Amino acid sequence: MDAKSDYAVKEQPLGTLRRVRIVTIGAGMSGINIIRTLRLNTSNFEHVVYEKNEEIGGTWFENRYPGCACDIPSHNYQFSHTPNPEWSCVFSESDEIQSYLQHVCDKHELREYIKLSHSVQHAQWDEESGKWILKVKDEVAGTTFEDRCDFLLDASGILNDWKWPDIKGLHSFKGDLIHSARWPKDFSYAEKTVAVIGNGSSGVQIVPALQPTVKKLVHILRSPTWISPPHTQVMAASPAAPFLSTIQFDAQGRFTESQMEEFKTDPQKYGKFVKVVEAIVNSRFPSLLNGSPEAMITRQIITQYMTHALNQDETLMKALIPDFPVGCRRMTPGVGYLDALTKPNVQTVITGIEEICPEGIKLVTGELIVVDAIVCATGFNLSFVPRFPIIGTSGNLQDIWKDSVPAAYMSCMVPNLPNYFTFLGPNAPIGHGSVVTITEHIAKYITKIIMKCQLEDITSVRPSPEAVKDFSEHIANFMPRTAWSASCSSWFKNGKKDGPVTALHPGSRIHWFHMLELPRWEDFEWKSAAKNRFAYLGNGLSTKEAPGQNSTWYLDAPDALW
């Protein structure tokens, strides 16, 4: 040993966690869940969640259009740690989901960490201090202040930066111009002629909700889309059909009062129901692989369903049934959608729009469709480009991703952005099923990395550019195997017809869960405050032998790896 070494042993036991400050952006599902995950697994930290809206909930607080509901079964669109046996229907509406999220916050006392009506405007990494420097706006007071943190967690989501369609003359329209993501509370559409532009997830929910009440509904489609049979039919055709036949719900998918009561009083049956439906959702991935038997069977079944639901109307069938593979666009149950299109007060238009005029919509044929209101169900900005500057060691992520394909490590980390994590980033499995379970897994992964930094006195961590390059290469070479890469306009490809699939994971949900179980520490670049990497070993004692701790834990489960 070098006698001149200035190294000194730290007078602390192994297991001591360095104090850190964590800032999370957004109090939607990911934001509220990470509060609980951090609190349960680590200690000696400060945590604040900045939410731009006046209430928690994210997407489910913002979206209030008629028919707004989840297209994932309710009992799988919940946190595994907070089951809800009282979901009213198979696909719960937005108000019910928002109430559930508020219940989660109240039950687990999460609100104390959340600052509502606060938006992060700017974030810049300071290499010297190992901190993120943030500019935060108090939306109520209108003032801006600076905050600093060791770790920045971006839970701002992917479905909240809504955008108007790029249509000439859009804002010249003199009637009611509405975006689905900003539905006005006082808008009355009864006995009006209403145009709905778009047949994505929002459009197929809005059309059947408006159709019975409006005078006339003009539905303008840019491209066909696959509409899956009702989930009740899917469940009836599954191997678990005998068990599922004991679950009581009506034709609209609403659970009976007695069924909800049984779920509350029989947790074993309730748990089995949740796992059975989750398994059905998890089983879909093989049908997305090109040329697979599952893909061919799925296409045949859905074609037959759509043909029947459209009353074999040749015009509607040509407009709605795609020639691209099932799954190229996000598929939705579209409860009541196809039936609504067959009603006499609905006009389906597949002709392109030339421009919007003060009186209505002018088609490329020259025809002018006069309407009282235009509803743009045209989606969100899904480029993954941040809405505010996020500046790391190689510049602003806004500029970097604006001019290139968004690339992330395991969907949650970005090269040259130390101590930055994003939920549902590029190539996360957001089209594979419930994002609730997905965000639980990513929260655990992020927490593991933060805890390693706390334990080993690591001031910064980032994925190596080489690791991100290799991961991106794997994604690019895998995606042509899937329906997602086929030629169709899809938000999986940022609204493009052809191009890289930036929004989905190259594998199944289970594949992604498995991938995140063990962090690949060798893929990261680390920077430590300590001169000696083993300084964290401390004074020879361990926190596991402190008073009150189980110092013989290794005898309790002798075969466990850890």
C-alpha positions as CSV (number, residue, x, y, z in Angstrom):
1,M,0.0,0.0,0.0
2,D,1.2,3.5,-0.8
3,A,2.2,5.0,2.5
4,K,1.5,8.5,1.1
5,S,-2.1,7.8,0.2
6,D,-4.5,10.4,1.4
7,Y,-7.3,7.9,1.5
8,A,-9.3,7.7,4.7
9,V,-11.8,5.0,5.7
10,K,-15.4,6.4,6.0
11,E,-16.8,6.1,9.4
12,Q,-20.1,4.7,8.3
13,P,-21.4,1.1,7.9
14,L,-21.8,-0.6,4.5
15,G,-25.3,0.0,3.4
16,T,-25.4,3.7,4.3
17,L,-27.3,5.6,1.6
18,R,-26.2,9.0,0.4
19,R,-28.9,11.7,0.6
20,V,-30.3,12.7,-2.8
21,R,-33.0,15.0,-4.2
22,I,-35.3,13.6,-6.8
23,V,-37.6,15.6,-9.1
24,T,-40.4,13.9,-11.1
25,I,-42.2,15.7,-13.9
26,G,-45.9,14.8,-14.1
27,A,-48.4,13.2,-11.8
28,G,-50.1,10.8,-14.1
29,M,-49.9,7.1,-13.5
30,S,-46.1,6.9,-13.7
31,G,-45.6,10.0,-11.5
32,I,-47.8,8.9,-8.7
33,N,-46.6,5.3,-8.8
34,I,-42.9,6.2,-8.5
35,I,-43.6,8.1,-5.3
36,R,-44.7,4.9,-3.7
37,T,-42.0,2.7,-5.2
38,L,-39.2,5.0,-4.0
39,R,-40.7,5.3,-0.5
40,L,-41.0,1.5,-0.1
41,N,-37.5,0.6,-1.3
42,T,-35.1,3.3,-0.4
43,S,-34.5,6.1,2.1
44,N,-32.6,9.3,2.8
45,F,-34.0,11.2,-0.2
46,E,-36.2,14.2,-0.9
47,H,-38.8,13.9,-3.7
48,V,-41.0,16.4,-5.4
49,V,-43.4,15.8,-8.3
50,Y,-44.3,18.8,-10.4
51,E,-47.7,18.6,-12.2
52,K,-48.7,21.2,-14.7
53,N,-52.4,20.6,-14.2
54,E,-54.6,21.6,-11.2
55,E,-55.2,17.9,-10.4
56,I,-53.4,14.6,-10.7
57,G,-54.3,12.0,-13.4
58,G,-52.5,13.1,-16.5
59,T,-54.3,11.7,-19.6
60,W,-57.4,10.8,-17.5
61,F,-57.7,14.3,-16.1
62,E,-57.3,16.0,-19.4
63,N,-59.4,13.8,-21.7
64,R,-63.2,14.3,-21.2
65,Y,-64.7,13.8,-24.6
66,P,-67.9,11.8,-24.9
67,G,-67.3,8.1,-24.9
68,C,-63.8,8.5,-23.5
69,A,-62.8,5.1,-21.9
70,C,-59.9,2.8,-21.7
71,D,-59.5,0.1,-24.4
72,I,-57.7,-2.2,-21.9
73,P,-59.9,-4.3,-19.5
74,S,-60.4,-2.3,-16.3
75,H,-59.2,-5.0,-14.0
76,N,-55.8,-4.9,-15.7
77,Y,-55.7,-1.2,-16.0
78,Q,-55.0,-0.8,-12.3
79,F,-51.9,-0.9,-10.1
80,S,-51.1,-4.4,-8.8
81,H,-50.6,-3.0,-5.4
82,T,-54.1,-1.3,-5.3
83,P,-56.7,-3.7,-6.8
84,N,-60.2,-2.3,-7.4
85,P,-62.9,-5.0,-7.3
86,E,-65.6,-2.3,-8.0
87,W,-64.8,-1.4,-11.6
88,S,-68.3,-0.9,-13.1
89,C,-67.6,-2.3,-16.6
90,V,-65.1,-4.2,-18.7
91,F,-63.8,-0.9,-20.2
92,S,-64.1,1.8,-17.6
93,E,-64.8,5.4,-18.6
94,S,-62.4,8.3,-18.0
95,D,-64.2,9.6,-14.9
96,E,-64.0,6.3,-13.2
97,I,-60.3,5.9,-14.0
98,Q,-59.6,9.4,-12.7
99,S,-61.5,8.6,-9.5
100,Y,-59.4,5.5,-9.1
101,L,-56.1,7.4,-9.4
102,Q,-57.3,10.0,-6.9
103,H,-58.1,7.1,-4.5
104,V,-54.6,5.6,-5.0
105,C,-53.1,9.0,-4.1
106,D,-55.2,9.3,-1.0
107,K,-54.9,5.7,0.2
108,H,-51.1,5.8,0.0
109,E,-50.7,9.4,1.1
110,L,-48.9,10.5,-2.1
111,R,-50.2,14.0,-2.4
112,E,-47.7,15.5,0.1
113,Y,-45.0,15.0,-2.6
114,I,-47.0,16.6,-5.4
115,K,-47.0,20.3,-6.4
116,L,-50.0,20.9,-8.6
117,S,-50.1,23.7,-11.2
118,H,-46.3,23.7,-11.5
119,S,-44.7,23.1,-14.8
120,V,-41.0,22.5,-15.6
121,Q,-39.9,24.9,-18.3
122,H,-36.2,24.2,-18.6
123,A,-33.7,21.5,-17.4
124,Q,-30.0,21.7,-17.7
125,W,-27.3,19.3,-16.4
126,D,-24.4,20.8,-14.5
127,E,-21.5,18.5,-14.7
128,E,-19.4,20.2,-12.1
129,S,-22.0,19.9,-9.3
130,G,-23.6,16.7,-10.6
131,K,-27.1,18.3,-10.4
132,W,-30.0,19.1,-12.7
133,I,-30.8,22.8,-12.7
134,L,-34.5,23.4,-13.3
135,K,-36.7,26.4,-14.1
136,V,-40.2,25.7,-12.7
137,K,-43.3,27.9,-13.3
138,D,-46.0,28.3,-10.7
139,E,-49.0,28.4,-13.0
140,V,-51.2,30.0,-10.4
141,A,-48.8,32.8,-9.4
142,G,-47.3,33.2,-12.8
143,T,-43.8,33.2,-11.3
144,T,-40.7,31.1,-12.1
145,F,-38.2,29.8,-9.7
146,E,-35.1,27.6,-9.8
147,D,-34.8,24.1,-8.4
148,R,-32.0,21.6,-8.3
149,C,-32.0,17.8,-8.1
150,D,-29.6,14.8,-8.3
151,F,-32.1,12.8,-10.4
152,L,-34.6,13.9,-12.9
153,L,-37.5,11.5,-13.7
154,D,-39.6,12.5,-16.7
155,A,-43.1,11.1,-16.3
156,S,-44.7,13.7,-18.6
157,G,-46.2,11.0,-20.7
158,I,-46.8,10.5,-24.4
159,L,-50.5,11.3,-24.8
160,N,-50.8,14.9,-23.5
161,D,-49.2,17.1,-26.1
162,W,-52.2,17.3,-28.4
163,K,-52.0,18.9,-31.8
164,W,-54.4,20.4,-34.4
165,P,-54.3,18.6,-37.8
166,D,-52.4,20.3,-40.6
167,I,-55.3,21.3,-42.7
168,K,-55.5,24.5,-44.8
169,G,-57.9,27.0,-43.3
170,L,-58.6,25.1,-40.2
171,H,-59.1,28.1,-38.0
172,S,-61.2,30.0,-40.5
173,F,-64.2,27.8,-39.5
174,K,-66.9,29.9,-37.9
175,G,-68.6,27.0,-36.0
176,D,-67.4,25.0,-33.0
177,L,-63.9,23.8,-33.6
178,I,-62.9,21.2,-31.0
179,H,-60.0,18.9,-30.3
180,S,-60.8,15.6,-28.6
181,A,-58.2,16.3,-25.9
182,R,-59.6,19.7,-25.1
183,W,-63.4,19.0,-25.0
184,P,-65.3,22.0,-23.7
185,K,-67.5,21.3,-20.8
186,D,-70.4,23.4,-22.1
187,F,-70.5,22.1,-25.7
188,S,-73.9,20.9,-26.7
189,Y,-74.0,18.8,-29.9
190,A,-77.7,17.8,-29.8
191,E,-79.5,18.3,-33.1
192,K,-76.3,19.7,-34.8
193,T,-74.4,18.5,-37.9
194,V,-71.1,17.5,-36.5
195,A,-68.0,16.3,-38.4
196,V,-65.5,14.0,-36.7
197,I,-62.1,13.9,-38.3
198,G,-60.0,10.8,-37.5
199,N,-60.6,7.1,-36.7
200,G,-57.9,6.5,-34.1
201,S,-58.6,5.4,-30.6
202,S,-60.4,8.7,-29.7
203,G,-62.4,8.9,-33.0
204,V,-63.9,5.4,-32.7
205,Q,-65.1,6.3,-29.2
206,I,-66.5,9.7,-30.0
207,V,-68.6,8.6,-33.1
208,P,-70.9,6.1,-31.3
209,A,-71.2,8.5,-28.3
210,L,-72.4,11.4,-30.6
211,Q,-74.4,9.5,-33.2
212,P,-77.7,9.0,-31.2
213,T,-77.9,12.7,-30.3
214,V,-76.7,14.7,-33.3
215,K,-78.8,15.6,-36.3
216,K,-76.1,14.3,-38.6
217,L,-72.6,13.0,-38.1
218,V,-70.0,13.3,-40.9
219,H,-67.1,10.9,-40.2
220,I,-64.0,11.6,-42.2
221,L,-61.5,8.9,-42.5
222,R,-57.9,9.1,-43.8
223,S,-57.3,5.4,-43.8
224,P,-59.0,2.1,-42.8
225,T,-58.5,0.6,-39.4
226,W,-58.9,-2.8,-37.7
227,I,-61.7,-2.9,-35.1
228,S,-61.5,-5.9,-32.8
229,P,-64.6,-7.8,-31.6
230,P,-65.9,-6.8,-28.1
231,H,-63.6,-8.1,-25.4
232,T,-66.5,-10.2,-24.1
233,Q,-66.4,-12.2,-27.3
234,V,-62.6,-12.5,-27.1
235,M,-62.9,-13.8,-23.5
236,A,-65.6,-16.3,-24.6
237,A,-63.3,-17.7,-27.2
238,S,-60.3,-18.1,-24.9
239,P,-59.2,-21.3,-23.2
240,A,-60.4,-19.8,-19.9
241,A,-64.0,-19.5,-21.2
242,P,-65.5,-22.0,-18.7
243,F,-64.2,-19.8,-15.8
244,L,-65.0,-16.5,-17.5
245,S,-68.6,-17.7,-18.2
246,T,-69.2,-17.5,-14.4
247,I,-68.5,-13.7,-14.5
248,Q,-71.7,-11.7,-14.7
249,F,-71.8,-8.7,-17.0
250,D,-74.4,-7.4,-19.5
251,A,-74.1,-6.9,-23.3
252,Q,-72.5,-3.5,-22.8
253,G,-69.8,-5.0,-20.6
254,R,-71.2,-3.6,-17.3
255,F,-70.7,-5.9,-14.3
256,T,-73.8,-6.7,-12.2
257,E,-74.0,-5.5,-8.6
258,S,-73.9,-9.0,-7.4
259,Q,-70.7,-9.6,-9.4
260,M,-68.9,-6.6,-8.0
261,E,-70.0,-7.8,-4.5
262,E,-68.6,-11.2,-5.2
263,F,-65.3,-9.7,-6.3
264,K,-65.2,-7.8,-2.9
265,T,-66.1,-10.8,-0.8
266,D,-64.2,-13.5,-2.7
267,P,-60.6,-12.3,-3.2
268,Q,-59.5,-15.7,-4.5
269,K,-62.0,-15.6,-7.4
270,Y,-61.2,-11.9,-8.0
271,G,-57.5,-12.6,-8.1
272,K,-58.0,-15.5,-10.6
273,F,-60.2,-13.2,-12.8
274,V,-57.5,-10.5,-12.9
275,K,-54.7,-13.1,-13.8
276,V,-56.9,-14.8,-16.4
277,V,-57.7,-11.5,-18.3
278,E,-54.0,-10.4,-17.9
279,A,-52.9,-13.7,-19.5
280,I,-55.3,-13.0,-22.5
281,V,-53.7,-9.6,-23.0
282,N,-50.2,-11.0,-22.7
283,S,-51.0,-13.7,-25.3
284,R,-51.5,-11.3,-28.2
285,F,-47.9,-10.8,-29.3
286,P,-47.5,-13.9,-31.6
287,S,-50.4,-12.5,-33.7
288,L,-48.3,-9.5,-34.5
289,L,-45.5,-11.5,-36.1
290,N,-45.6,-11.5,-39.9
291,G,-46.7,-14.8,-41.4
292,S,-47.5,-16.5,-38.0
293,P,-50.5,-18.9,-37.8
294,E,-51.8,-16.6,-35.1
295,A,-51.6,-13.6,-37.4
296,M,-53.6,-15.3,-40.1
297,I,-56.3,-16.6,-37.8
298,T,-56.6,-13.2,-36.2
299,R,-57.0,-11.5,-39.5
300,Q,-59.7,-14.0,-40.6
301,I,-61.7,-13.6,-37.4
302,I,-61.6,-9.8,-37.4
303,T,-62.5,-9.5,-41.0
304,Q,-65.5,-11.7,-40.5
305,Y,-66.5,-9.7,-37.4
306,M,-66.2,-6.3,-39.2
307,T,-68.1,-7.6,-42.3
308,H,-71.0,-8.7,-40.1
309,A,-71.0,-5.6,-38.0
310,L,-71.1,-3.4,-41.1
311,N,-74.1,-5.3,-42.5
312,Q,-71.9,-6.4,-45.4
313,D,-72.2,-2.8,-46.8
314,E,-69.7,-2.9,-49.6
315,T,-68.9,0.9,-49.4
316,L,-68.3,0.8,-45.7
317,M,-66.3,-2.5,-45.9
318,K,-64.0,-0.9,-48.6
319,A,-63.6,2.2,-46.4
320,L,-63.0,0.4,-43.1
321,I,-61.4,-3.0,-43.6
322,P,-57.6,-2.6,-44.2
323,D,-55.3,-4.4,-46.6
324,F,-52.4,-4.0,-44.1
325,P,-51.8,-6.5,-41.3
326,V,-53.7,-6.5,-38.1
327,G,-51.8,-4.5,-35.5
328,C,-50.1,-2.2,-38.0
329,R,-52.2,0.6,-36.4
330,R,-53.2,0.3,-32.8
331,M,-56.3,-1.9,-32.7
332,T,-59.2,-0.9,-30.5
333,P,-62.4,-2.7,-29.4
334,G,-64.4,0.3,-30.7
335,V,-67.6,-0.6,-28.8
336,G,-70.6,0.5,-30.9
337,Y,-68.4,2.2,-33.6
338,L,-69.1,-0.1,-36.6
339,D,-72.8,-0.2,-35.7
340,A,-73.0,3.6,-35.6
341,L,-71.6,3.9,-39.1
342,T,-74.6,2.0,-40.4
343,K,-77.1,4.4,-39.0
344,P,-79.0,6.7,-41.4
345,N,-77.7,9.9,-39.8
346,V,-74.1,9.0,-40.4
347,Q,-72.1,9.8,-43.5
348,T,-68.7,8.2,-43.9
349,V,-66.3,10.1,-46.0
350,I,-63.0,8.7,-47.3
351,T,-62.3,11.5,-49.8
352,G,-59.4,13.7,-48.8
353,I,-59.9,17.2,-47.3
354,E,-58.9,20.1,-49.5
355,E,-59.4,22.8,-46.9
356,I,-61.6,24.0,-44.1
357,C,-63.9,26.9,-45.0
358,P,-65.9,29.2,-42.7
359,E,-69.0,27.1,-43.4
360,G,-67.5,23.6,-43.2
361,I,-65.2,21.2,-45.0
362,K,-64.3,21.3,-48.7
363,L,-63.2,17.9,-50.1
364,V,-60.6,17.4,-52.9
365,T,-63.6,16.7,-55.2
366,G,-64.8,20.2,-54.7
367,E,-67.8,19.2,-52.6
368,L,-68.5,21.4,-49.6
369,I,-69.9,19.7,-46.5
370,V,-71.7,22.3,-44.3
371,V,-71.4,21.5,-40.6
372,D,-72.1,23.2,-37.3
373,A,-69.1,21.7,-35.5
374,I,-65.8,20.0,-36.3
375,V,-64.3,17.6,-33.9
376,C,-60.6,16.8,-34.5
377,A,-59.8,13.4,-33.1
378,T,-56.4,13.7,-34.6
379,G,-54.1,12.7,-31.8
380,F,-50.9,13.9,-30.2
381,N,-47.4,14.9,-30.9
382,L,-45.7,11.5,-30.7
383,S,-42.2,12.4,-31.8
384,F,-40.8,12.0,-28.3
385,V,-39.2,15.4,-28.7
386,P,-39.5,17.1,-25.3
387,R,-41.9,20.1,-24.9
388,F,-39.2,22.1,-23.1
389,P,-35.4,22.2,-23.3
390,I,-33.6,19.3,-21.7
391,I,-29.9,20.0,-22.0
392,G,-27.3,17.4,-21.2
393,T,-23.6,17.1,-22.0
394,S,-24.1,17.1,-25.7
395,G,-26.7,19.7,-26.2
396,N,-30.5,20.1,-26.1
397,L,-32.5,16.8,-26.5
398,Q,-35.1,18.8,-28.4
399,D,-32.6,19.5,-31.2
400,I,-31.0,16.0,-31.1
401,W,-34.3,14.1,-31.4
402,K,-35.8,16.6,-33.8
403,D,-33.2,15.8,-36.4
404,S,-32.8,12.0,-35.8
405,V,-34.7,8.9,-34.8
406,P,-35.3,9.0,-31.0
407,A,-33.0,6.5,-29.4
408,A,-33.1,5.4,-25.7
409,Y,-31.6,2.7,-23.6
410,M,-34.2,0.2,-22.4
411,S,-36.8,2.9,-23.3
412,C,-35.9,4.9,-20.1
413,M,-32.4,6.4,-20.4
414,V,-30.7,8.6,-22.9
415,P,-27.0,9.0,-23.7
416,N,-25.3,12.2,-22.5
417,L,-28.2,12.9,-20.1
418,P,-26.8,11.9,-16.7
419,N,-29.2,10.9,-14.0
420,Y,-32.2,11.3,-16.3
421,F,-34.9,8.7,-16.6
422,T,-38.0,8.8,-18.7
423,F,-41.2,6.6,-18.4
424,L,-42.7,5.3,-21.6
425,G,-39.9,6.7,-23.7
426,P,-38.9,5.5,-27.2
427,N,-39.5,1.8,-27.8
428,A,-41.4,1.1,-24.6
429,P,-44.2,-1.5,-24.9
430,I,-47.0,1.1,-24.9
431,G,-49.0,-0.7,-27.5
432,H,-48.8,-4.1,-25.9
433,G,-51.4,-3.8,-23.2
434,S,-51.9,-2.0,-19.9
435,V,-49.4,0.8,-19.3
436,V,-50.1,0.6,-15.6
437,T,-48.2,-2.7,-15.1
438,I,-45.5,-1.4,-17.5
439,T,-44.9,1.7,-15.4
440,E,-44.7,-0.4,-12.2
441,H,-41.8,-2.4,-13.7
442,I,-39.9,0.7,-15.0
443,A,-40.3,2.3,-11.6
444,K,-38.6,-0.6,-9.9
445,Y,-35.8,-0.6,-12.5
446,I,-35.2,3.2,-12.0
447,T,-35.2,2.7,-8.2
448,K,-32.6,0.0,-8.4
449,I,-30.2,2.3,-10.3
450,I,-30.8,5.3,-7.9
451,M,-30.2,3.0,-4.9
452,K,-26.9,1.8,-6.4
453,C,-25.9,5.5,-6.8
454,Q,-26.9,6.2,-3.2
455,L,-25.1,3.2,-1.8
456,E,-21.8,3.5,-3.7
457,D,-21.6,7.3,-3.6
458,I,-22.0,7.6,-7.4
459,T,-22.8,11.1,-8.5
460,S,-23.9,10.4,-12.1
461,V,-24.9,7.5,-14.3
462,R,-25.7,7.5,-18.0
463,P,-25.9,4.7,-20.6
464,S,-22.9,4.5,-22.9
465,P,-23.4,5.6,-26.5
466,E,-22.2,2.2,-27.6
467,A,-24.9,0.4,-25.6
468,V,-27.6,2.6,-27.0
469,K,-26.3,2.1,-30.6
470,D,-26.4,-1.6,-30.2
471,F,-29.9,-1.6,-28.6
472,S,-31.1,0.6,-31.5
473,E,-29.5,-1.7,-34.0
474,H,-31.4,-4.7,-32.5
475,I,-34.7,-2.8,-32.6
476,A,-34.2,-1.8,-36.3
477,N,-33.4,-5.3,-37.3
478,F,-36.3,-6.9,-35.3
479,M,-39.1,-4.6,-36.3
480,P,-39.5,-5.8,-39.9
481,R,-40.7,-9.1,-38.4
482,T,-43.8,-7.4,-37.1
483,A,-47.1,-6.0,-38.3
484,W,-46.0,-2.6,-36.9
485,S,-43.5,-2.0,-39.6
486,A,-46.0,-2.5,-42.4
487,S,-47.1,0.4,-44.6
488,C,-49.9,2.2,-42.8
489,S,-50.2,5.6,-41.1
490,S,-49.6,4.9,-37.4
491,W,-48.6,6.8,-34.2
492,F,-46.2,3.9,-33.7
493,K,-44.2,5.6,-36.4
494,N,-45.0,9.2,-35.3
495,G,-47.9,9.4,-37.8
496,K,-45.9,8.3,-40.8
497,K,-47.0,5.6,-43.2
498,D,-43.5,4.1,-43.6
499,G,-40.6,4.7,-41.3
500,P,-38.9,3.4,-38.1
501,V,-41.1,2.1,-35.3
502,T,-40.2,4.4,-32.5
503,A,-43.0,3.8,-30.0
504,L,-42.9,0.1,-29.4
505,H,-40.7,-2.5,-27.8
506,P,-39.1,-5.2,-30.0
507,G,-40.8,-8.1,-28.2
508,S,-43.7,-9.0,-26.0
509,R,-44.7,-7.4,-22.7
510,I,-43.2,-10.4,-20.8
511,H,-40.1,-10.0,-22.9
512,W,-39.8,-6.4,-21.7
513,F,-40.5,-7.3,-18.0
514,H,-37.9,-10.0,-18.2
515,M,-35.3,-7.7,-19.8
516,L,-35.6,-5.2,-16.9
517,E,-35.2,-7.7,-14.1
518,L,-31.4,-7.4,-13.9
519,P,-29.8,-4.0,-14.8
520,R,-26.8,-4.5,-17.1
521,W,-24.4,-2.4,-15.1
522,E,-21.7,-2.8,-17.7
523,D,-23.7,-0.7,-20.1
524,F,-23.4,2.4,-18.0
525,E,-20.9,5.2,-17.5
526,W,-20.4,6.0,-13.9
527,K,-18.9,9.0,-12.1
528,S,-18.1,8.8,-8.4
529,A,-17.5,11.5,-5.8
530,A,-15.1,9.2,-3.9
531,K,-11.4,8.9,-4.9
532,N,-11.6,5.2,-4.1
533,R,-14.4,3.1,-5.6
534,F,-14.6,1.0,-2.5
535,A,-14.9,3.9,0.0
536,Y,-18.6,2.9,0.5
537,L,-17.4,-0.2,2.3
538,G,-16.9,2.0,5.3
539,N,-16.0,1.1,8.8
540,G,-16.3,-2.7,8.5
541,L,-19.8,-2.9,9.8
542,S,-23.1,-3.3,7.9
543,T,-26.5,-1.7,8.2
544,K,-27.9,-5.2,8.2
545,E,-26.5,-5.8,11.7
546,A,-27.8,-2.6,13.2
547,P,-30.1,-3.0,16.2
548,G,-33.5,-4.2,15.2
549,Q,-32.3,-5.7,11.9
550,N,-32.5,-9.4,11.0
551,S,-28.8,-10.1,11.0
552,T,-29.3,-13.8,10.2
553,W,-31.5,-13.2,7.1
554,Y,-29.4,-15.7,5.1
555,L,-30.7,-18.6,7.2
556,D,-34.3,-17.7,6.3
557,A,-34.1,-18.6,2.6
558,P,-30.9,-20.6,2.0
559,D,-31.5,-21.2,-1.7
560,A,-32.3,-17.6,-2.6
561,L,-29.8,-15.9,-4.9
562,W,-30.3,-12.7,-2.9
